[in-house]
Amino acid sequence: MAFTMRNLSVLAYANGFTLWHYRAEKDLLAHVGGADFLTDAGDMLAAGDIVMISAADGARILCVGTRADSDGVRLVQLA
């Protein structure tokens, strides 16, 4: 499935940092955490933001590594 804006929500915000949650419904983690999945929300995400993802096959916490209009949104898995 494709990214759905209404499934992305802010959990917390402070000092320029945002904690997000994305409910992926039927999507798998590999698809949601892949390159450019969140590009449509790129104007709201900032490098260093954290995105908690709930998907059909589990959950994952990712960090927004880079956000640039031409490059899209890159997510990095936290250790």
DSSP file (Angstrom, degrees, kcal/mol; ACC not computed):
  #  RESIDUE AA STRUCTURE BP1 BP2  ACC     N-H-->O    O-->H-N    N-H-->O    O-->H-N    TCO  KAPPA ALPHA  PHI   PSI    X-CA   Y-CA   Z-CA
    1    1 A M              0   0    0      0, 0.0     2,-0.2     0, 0.0     3,-0.1   0.000 360.0 360.0 360.0 167.4    0.0    0.0    0.0
    2    2 A A        -     0   0    0      1,-0.1    25,-0.1    25,-0.0    35,-0.1  -0.528 360.0 -77.6 -95.7 164.1    1.0    3.6   -0.3
    3    3 A F        -     0   0    0     34,-0.2     2,-0.5    -2,-0.2    -1,-0.1  -0.355  42.6-156.2 -58.5 137.2    1.7    6.1    2.4
    4    4 A T    >   -     0   0    0      1,-0.1     3,-1.9    19,-0.1     4,-0.2  -0.970   7.9-153.2-122.8 114.4   -1.5    7.5    4.0
    5    5 A M  G >  S+     0   0    0     -2,-0.5     3,-1.9     1,-0.3    -1,-0.1   0.840  92.6  61.3 -56.2 -38.6   -1.2   10.9    5.7
    6    6 A R  G 3  S+     0   0    0      1,-0.3    -1,-0.3    16,-0.0     0, 0.0   0.670  96.9  61.4 -67.5 -14.1   -4.0   10.3    8.1
    7    7 A N  G <  S+     0   0    0     -3,-1.9    16,-2.0    15,-0.1     2,-0.5   0.461  88.6  84.1 -89.2  -1.7   -2.1    7.4    9.6
    8    8 A L  E <   +A   22   0A   0     -3,-1.9     2,-0.3    -4,-0.2    14,-0.2  -0.894  59.4 169.4-102.8 125.5    0.8    9.6   10.7
    9    9 A S  E     -A   21   0A   0     12,-2.7    12,-2.5    -2,-0.5     2,-0.5  -0.970  34.9-116.3-138.6 153.4    0.4   11.4   14.0
   10   10 A V  E     +A   20   0A   0     -2,-0.3    10,-0.2    10,-0.2     3,-0.1  -0.740  24.5 177.2 -86.8 128.3    2.4   13.4   16.5
   11   11 A L  E     -     0   0A   0      8,-3.4     2,-0.3    -2,-0.5     9,-0.2   0.773  70.0  -4.7 -96.2 -36.4    2.9   11.9   19.9
   12   12 A A  E     -A   19   0A   0      7,-1.5     7,-2.8     2,-0.0    -1,-0.4  -0.989  56.8-169.7-157.7 150.9    5.2   14.5   21.4
   13   13 A Y  E     +A   18   0A   0     -2,-0.3     2,-0.3     5,-0.2     5,-0.2  -0.985  18.1 148.7-146.0 132.7    6.9   17.7   20.4
   14   14 A A  E >   -A   17   0A   0      3,-2.3     3,-2.3    -2,-0.3    -2,-0.0  -0.907  65.7  -5.5-163.3 136.9    9.6   19.8   22.2
   15   15 A N  T 3  S-     0   0    0      1,-0.3     3,-0.1    -2,-0.3    -2,-0.0   0.810 128.4 -48.8  51.5  39.6   12.5   22.0   21.2
   16   16 A G  T 3  S+     0   0    0      1,-0.3     2,-0.4    33,-0.0    -1,-0.3   0.489 114.8 113.8  82.7   2.3   12.3   21.2   17.5
   17   17 A F  E <   -A   14   0A   0     -3,-2.3    -3,-2.3    32,-0.0     2,-0.4  -0.883  45.9-165.9-108.1 138.8   12.1   17.5   18.0
   18   18 A T  E     -A   13   0A   0     -2,-0.4    32,-1.7    -5,-0.2     2,-0.6  -0.986  13.2-153.0-127.7 135.8    9.0   15.4   17.2
   19   19 A L  E     -Ab  12  50A   0     -7,-2.8    -8,-3.4    -2,-0.4    -7,-1.5  -0.937  26.9-170.6-102.8 121.2    8.1   11.9   18.1
   20   20 A W  E     -Ab  10  51A   0     30,-3.1    32,-2.7    -2,-0.6     2,-0.4  -0.711  17.5-154.4-112.1 158.5    5.8   10.4   15.5
   21   21 A H  E     -Ab   9  52A   0    -12,-2.5   -12,-2.7    -2,-0.3     2,-0.5  -0.999   7.3-167.6-130.0 134.8    3.6    7.3   15.1
   22   22 A Y  E     -Ab   8  53A   0     30,-2.9    32,-2.5    -2,-0.4     2,-0.8  -0.984  10.1-153.8-122.6 122.7    2.7    5.7   11.8
   23   23 A R  E     - b   0  54A   0    -16,-2.0    32,-0.2    -2,-0.5   -19,-0.1  -0.845  10.9-174.2 -94.6 107.9    0.0    3.0   11.6
   24   24 A A    >   -     0   0    0     30,-3.3     3,-2.2    -2,-0.8     2,-0.4   0.534   9.2-168.9 -85.3  -7.0    0.9    1.0    8.5
   25   25 A E  T 3  S+     0   0    0     29,-0.5    -1,-0.2     1,-0.3     0, 0.0  -0.376  75.2   0.9  55.2-108.7   -2.2   -1.2    8.6
   26   26 A K  T 3  S+     0   0    0     -2,-0.4    -1,-0.3    29,-0.1    29,-0.1   0.551 107.6 107.1 -89.5  -7.9   -1.6   -4.0    6.0
   27   27 A D    <   -     0   0    0     -3,-2.2    29,-2.5   -25,-0.1    30,-0.4  -0.357  67.9-124.7 -69.8 151.0    1.9   -2.8    5.0
   28   28 A L    >>  -     0   0    0     27,-0.2     4,-2.2    28,-0.2     3,-0.8  -0.617  21.4-112.7 -92.7 156.4    5.0   -4.8    6.1
   29   29 A L  H 3> S+     0   0    0      1,-0.3     4,-2.9    -2,-0.2     5,-0.2   0.872 115.3  58.5 -56.2 -40.7    7.9   -3.2    8.1
   30   30 A A  H 34 S+     0   0    0      1,-0.2    -1,-0.3     2,-0.2     4,-0.2   0.854 110.4  43.5 -60.6 -34.2   10.3   -3.7    5.2
   31   31 A H  H X4 S+     0   0    0     -3,-0.8     3,-0.8     2,-0.2    -2,-0.2   0.926 116.3  44.8 -76.3 -46.2    8.0   -1.6    2.9
   32   32 A V  H 3< S+     0   0    0     -4,-2.2    -2,-0.2     1,-0.2     5,-0.2   0.884 115.7  46.7 -67.8 -39.2    7.3    1.2    5.4
   33   33 A G  T 3< S+     0   0    0     -4,-2.9    42,-0.3    -5,-0.2    -1,-0.2   0.481  94.4 109.7 -81.5  -1.7   10.9    1.5    6.6
   34   34 A G  S X  S-     0   0    0     -3,-0.8     3,-1.5    -4,-0.2     4,-0.3  -0.119  83.8 -65.1 -71.9 169.9   12.1    1.5    3.0
   35   35 A A  T 3  S-     0   0    0      1,-0.2    -1,-0.2     2,-0.1    39,-0.2  -0.293 113.5  -3.3 -59.1 131.2   13.6    4.4    1.1
   36   36 A D  T >  S+     0   0    0     37,-1.4     3,-1.3    -3,-0.1     4,-0.3   0.522  83.7 129.5  69.7  10.6   11.2    7.3    0.5
   37   37 A F  T <  S+     0   0    0     -3,-1.5     3,-0.4     1,-0.3   -34,-0.2   0.904  81.6  40.3 -60.4 -39.3    8.1    5.8    1.9
   38   38 A L  T >  S+     0   0    0     -4,-0.3     3,-1.8    35,-0.3    -1,-0.3   0.196  79.9 114.6 -94.8  16.3    7.5    8.9    4.0
   39   39 A T  G X   +     0   0    0     -3,-1.3     3,-2.0     1,-0.3     4,-0.2   0.842  69.0  62.2 -57.4 -36.0    8.5   11.4    1.3
   40   40 A D  G 3  S+     0   0    0     -3,-0.4    -1,-0.3     1,-0.3     3,-0.3   0.729 107.1  45.6 -64.0 -19.6    4.9   12.8    1.1
   41   41 A A  G X> S+     0   0    0     -3,-1.8     3,-2.2     1,-0.2     4,-1.3   0.230  80.2 113.9-101.9  11.9    5.3   13.9    4.7
   42   42 A G  T <4  +     0   0    0     -3,-2.0    -1,-0.2     1,-0.3    -2,-0.1   0.755  67.2  61.1 -57.8 -28.9    8.8   15.3    4.1
   43   43 A D  T 34 S+     0   0    0     -3,-0.3    -1,-0.3    -4,-0.2    -2,-0.1   0.635 110.4  42.0 -74.6 -11.5    7.7   18.9    4.8
   44   44 A M  T <4 S+     0   0    0     -3,-2.2     2,-0.2     2,-0.0    -2,-0.2   0.673 101.4  80.0-103.1 -23.6    6.7   18.0    8.3
   45   45 A L     <  -     0   0    0     -4,-1.3     2,-0.3    -7,-0.2     3,-0.0  -0.589  58.9-164.2 -90.5 147.3    9.6   15.7    9.3
   46   46 A A    >   -     0   0    0     -2,-0.2     3,-2.4   -28,-0.1    18,-0.3  -0.946  35.2 -89.1-127.7 150.6   13.0   16.9   10.4
   47   47 A A  T 3  S+     0   0    0     -2,-0.3    18,-0.2     1,-0.3     3,-0.1  -0.343 116.2  29.0 -55.5 132.6   16.4   15.1   10.7
   48   48 A G  T 3  S+     0   0    0     16,-3.3    -1,-0.3     1,-0.4    17,-0.1   0.195  86.8 132.2  96.8 -15.0   16.6   13.6   14.1
   49   49 A D    <   -     0   0    0     -3,-2.4    15,-3.0    15,-0.2     2,-0.4  -0.330  53.1-130.4 -62.9 152.9   12.8   13.0   14.5
   50   50 A I  E     -bC  19  63A   0    -32,-1.7   -30,-3.1    13,-0.2     2,-0.5  -0.907  17.1-162.8-110.0 136.5   11.8    9.6   15.7
   51   51 A V  E     -bC  20  62A   0     11,-3.3    11,-2.8    -2,-0.4     2,-0.5  -0.971   4.6-157.9-122.2 118.2    9.1    7.6   14.0
   52   52 A M  E     -bC  21  61A   0    -32,-2.7   -30,-2.9    -2,-0.5     2,-0.5  -0.837  16.7-160.0 -91.3 127.1    7.4    4.6   15.7
   53   53 A I  E     -bC  22  60A   0      7,-3.3     7,-2.0    -2,-0.5     2,-0.6  -0.934  14.1-166.9-116.2 128.8    5.9    2.3   13.1
   54   54 A S  E     +bC  23  59A   0    -32,-2.5   -30,-3.3    -2,-0.5   -29,-0.5  -0.964  25.1 169.2-110.0 115.9    3.2   -0.3   13.8
   55   55 A A  E >   - C   0  58A   0      3,-3.4     3,-1.2    -2,-0.6   -27,-0.2  -0.647  50.2 -94.7-122.2 176.9    2.9   -2.6   10.8
   56   56 A A  T 3  S+     0   0    0    -29,-2.5   -28,-0.2     1,-0.3   -30,-0.1   0.784 124.0  39.9 -63.3 -28.4    1.2   -5.9    9.9
   57   57 A D  T 3  S-     0   0    0    -30,-0.4     2,-0.3     1,-0.2    -1,-0.3   0.189 127.6 -64.6-110.1  16.6    4.2   -7.9   10.9
   58   58 A G  E <   -C   55   0A   0     -3,-1.2    -3,-3.4     2,-0.0     2,-0.3  -0.950  58.6 -69.4 141.2-158.5    5.4   -6.0   14.0
   59   59 A A  E     -C   54   0A   0     -2,-0.3     2,-0.3    -5,-0.2    -5,-0.2  -0.925  33.7-177.8-136.8 159.1    6.7   -2.7   15.1
   60   60 A R  E     -C   53   0A   0     -7,-2.0    -7,-3.3    -2,-0.3     2,-0.5  -0.989  21.3-137.1-155.4 150.7    9.9   -0.7   14.7
   61   61 A I  E     +C   52   0A   0     -2,-0.3    17,-1.4    -9,-0.2     2,-0.3  -0.972  30.3 179.5-114.0 123.5   11.4    2.6   15.9
   62   62 A L  E     -CD  51  77A   0    -11,-2.8   -11,-3.3    -2,-0.5     2,-0.4  -0.853  20.7-136.8-123.6 157.1   13.2    4.6   13.2
   63   63 A C  E     -CD  50  76A   0     13,-3.2    13,-3.1    -2,-0.3     2,-0.9  -0.909  25.2-117.5-112.1 139.8   15.1    7.9   13.1
   64   64 A V  E     - D   0  75A   0    -15,-3.0   -16,-3.3    -2,-0.4    11,-0.2  -0.686  34.4-177.8 -75.1 111.2   14.7   10.4   10.3
   65   65 A G  E     -     0   0A   0      9,-2.7     2,-0.3    -2,-0.9    -1,-0.2   0.936  61.7  -3.6 -79.8 -49.6   18.3   10.5    9.0
   66   66 A T  E     - D   0  74A   0      8,-1.0     8,-2.1   -19,-0.1     2,-0.4  -0.984  54.6-165.8-142.6 153.1   18.0   13.1    6.3
   67   67 A R  E     + D   0  73A   0     -2,-0.3     2,-0.4     6,-0.2     6,-0.2  -0.901  23.1 151.3-142.2 111.3   15.2   15.2    4.9
   68   68 A A  E  >  - D   0  72A   0      4,-1.7     4,-2.3    -2,-0.4     3,-0.2  -0.999  46.9-127.3-140.7 140.9   15.7   17.0    1.6
   69   69 A D  T  4 S+     0   0    0     -2,-0.4    -1,-0.1     1,-0.2     4,-0.1   0.858 110.6  40.5 -56.9 -38.6   13.2   17.9   -1.0
   70   70 A S  T  4 S+     0   0    0      1,-0.2    -1,-0.2     2,-0.1     0, 0.0   0.797 122.0  40.4 -81.9 -27.4   15.1   16.4   -3.8
   71   71 A D  T  4 S-     0   0    0      1,-0.3    -2,-0.2    -3,-0.2    -1,-0.2   0.577  98.6-141.5 -98.2 -11.6   16.3   13.3   -1.9
   72   72 A G  E  <  -D   68   0A   0     -4,-2.3    -4,-1.7   -33,-0.1     2,-0.5  -0.376  43.1 -40.0  80.5-164.7   13.1   12.4    0.0
   73   73 A V  E     -D   67   0A   0     -6,-0.2   -37,-1.4    -2,-0.1     2,-0.5  -0.879  52.6-160.8-104.7 127.4   13.0   11.2    3.6
   74   74 A R  E     -D   66   0A   0     -8,-2.1    -9,-2.7    -2,-0.5    -8,-1.0  -0.930   6.3-156.5-108.9 127.5   15.6    8.6    4.7
   75   75 A L  E     -D   64   0A   0     -2,-0.5     2,-0.4   -42,-0.3   -11,-0.2  -0.830   2.0-158.6-104.9 143.5   14.9    6.5    7.8
   76   76 A V  E     -D   63   0A   0    -13,-3.1   -13,-3.2    -2,-0.4     2,-0.3  -0.978  19.8-123.8-122.4 130.3   17.6    4.9    9.9
   77   77 A Q  E     -D   62   0A   0     -2,-0.4   -15,-0.2   -15,-0.2     2,-0.2  -0.553  28.0-125.0 -73.8 134.8   16.9    2.0   12.2
   78   78 A L              0   0    0    -17,-1.4   -17,-0.1    -2,-0.3    -1,-0.1  -0.530 360.0 360.0 -78.0 145.5   18.0    2.6   15.8
   79   79 A A              0   0    0     -2,-0.2    -1,-0.1     0, 0.0    -2,-0.0   0.476 360.0 360.0 -73.4 360.0   20.4    0.2   17.4
